[in-house]
Amino acid sequence: MKTDAALSRRLTTLDATMIGLGSMIGAGVFAAFAPAAQAAGAGLLIGLVIAAAVAWCNAAASAQLAAVHPVAGGTYAYGRERLGPWWGFFAGWSFLVGKTASCAAMALVFAAYVAPAAWEKSVAIAAIVAMTTVNLLGVTRTALATKIIVTFVVVVLVGVLVVAVGSDSSTAHQISFLGNTSIYGILQSAGVLFFAFAGYARIATLGEEVINPQRAIPRAIMIALAITAALYLALGLAMLSVLGVAGLAQSQAPVADLLDSAGWGWAWASSLVSVTAGVASLGALLALMAGIGRTTFAMARNSDVPRWLGAVHPQFAVPYRAELILAIVVIVVILLADLRGAIAFSSFGVLLYYFVANVAAFTQPQTQRRVPRFVSVLGAAGCLVLVATVPLIGVVVGAIILIVGIPVRLLSNRQSRGLSAHGA
């Protein structure tokens, strides 16, 4: 197997858009609104707008960079090209480690919705094995599975919205956007809700596998983000109007409670919501694992991680070693780790990743720009502001993991130079 091979361009604009939707419309839509309501009350809608605005700035940066650098790796590749190797490495490393923890969390969320408590870890591991198998069969299989999952989830969520709007209870609660909510509370809610949007980066990480990437990637990123933002805003309004601030803040399953309050509290309806939440988590997991595999592939190609991770399968044209190692690491995390701090660290990593994207986009010349430079400035500033809402433990652990990455890169580079010197 050659470790310097290229991936094949097999994805259409629709494929890329659906992968982006699958990454964003995941477990977050079923879980993020309750903690956002706890932080900001009805001010979560303001937080949602802030989160969407920061996401749009980041997406604009990613789209602008992807149009010029349509290669695997996303911000890792852009940071390396525009800012230098170490900028790219820290973006890629934070993405790999943070999102690996997110994979474990997604698998456990899936299991929590569809399996008895005693079987949750076993089912989570089975989900990792299944999604790895799909990804190993080729990126077109990943895209097909994601299309099916996204279509099912969106149809169910739109159905829930129709039921909620059509019920008498939909006007039971008046929404007061501010009330006693602090600015910090609103920013906290923005920080929680931002990560429900973060999946559009998955489109950019697949840049080497998209047909006509200069046109398709920017279009897919913006379409996926617009659809997700519209759906989240509608759901947020429905939850606040039907459940009220207190009801939403205390809810363990807001979408299911939305159906209950609308008079659809039947067993089959609750079961449908649980299955939909599980399927959405599975879709996000599938797209997330594909993105991590491609970022690892790109980093291995540049000797920022061991080069043997960059091997591409001759038949299925996927970075199969990176996918397999990822699956093993995620399974170990599921078995051994306490994941309560994983979300905080993942948040830290994602914000750093997008901060680099905005800085890289800022350096592009006018001929490559799709949006004014101030958009990149706003995006970078937004990432730094939202970092302030991340729990301290997430920042501390994130900084430690980033430091650990330094010897990984130095050793990988040294090994690569040694192999070259011996004619390998």
Steps between C-alpha positions, in 0.01 A plus 500: 500500500636842409488758774524795260197414290217741428133449578242470221248773411165323526271737693247735340379830647193319635719235662715764669194695617343191653823410680503852645139469609570160650784648702292789634153352547618246755462444871533872569153583376357255755724599790639854462184707552444403865845611628472811282170582672660442840772751412294769329127431527320632195822688427617173346343628179747788508772247577383296203531803272850572636600136451363501147681828422834365624436177311426699183827694532689176553317335211581794274868466590492123441319540167739771380804289590354176362435661161873572466638194684266209416699234687434265791551632852293818512643768731809288564592533132395866479694602811807319373479663158417855609662533844769233529541137609459551874174695462364221285620234739337651807172542313513140376616355831232676703240381250619138517513471876189705577286336236617151597351566843188629324474171307490309827239739637286470186511122515395505865218746426377266227511205741321697773202554270468151353640254756434397862742653752688173555571470126593859420877456470465182296256668262725808478794279399280322244410842355869587462568170324202548268585858407865410444389221266284742300787749472746227395273402210558836336393862523199445272364247753552758773308758294215257425460398865508865606229593246267233638565602861462875437179456302343293778606740778389816318161350409436407865611840633286687247209277600555590866500870408175464307335328796630762746391798291158347441430432868311735733793500739727668249385841629500410870830673583604851413868528412696773678839504334702660778324497835766447769748343259858627522724563203726222623201265514416582138861438398494171689192395305675608178795282596275199558304551179803581285617142503175384351608698191864395486456211256534708184879459533450137406425612145834678477694203640363295209628757248714249312198278429252759368439547127559859386601603856556871426129535433346211692664538843408867566147437376456183711633670815262795476194295403553255785551781752193694383272195523633410845465855635140528377407164654664582835334841521158348431555229761623751757193719453268199519662364817485834679143573397366153584714397799588842640843595631473298822363195324773504235777555755384199703432273205709187450351443154370832361383369163301219664357745755401727213285219361358423844396861558342512155279204594703232323636331811432151372753221546568467129566874464755498783661190355523669160678800653743272684577308182542827308741635762699179481507506120603868498787421736603217270498732199716756677735223611534368145587839352727588793703181466538560126631852567749384764630232265564756225672743735725220627574406138600857417721530810669166427574610144699792645666287773323690779383160628654162402496467120365144500164647609473657155457171311208502253316176420549412129139388447289724723724811487471577871770565764433159653778494759394836639138378516595177679727668756229758567248222568736328743573821690132592524412153630769532769359839600150353524624217721727695733446875500277730700342706224358779715789729407519384138243754379694788657828391344335439165359851514844643566645306209228597254528869584876490454452321168265769369713780641785378277257480205404864543859616538598302188209648302599851611839458329354410160549759224209692355486280190415197717251670730128428503416714804660818644790460744292629791297176484816307585574744783149453642532122470835491681373735772182296539705182553707672771189635673337158503820346641428710810179298553682164492543347848853547636566126505446489125755777442758342733467150352498645149824691562668188642398287199626767261839496676510120474456539125833680463722190549260299282566732207874524566539120519286445189707753305826342620379152405402623154842658446666181617303287255580740217870486583490120474312511168165388641 
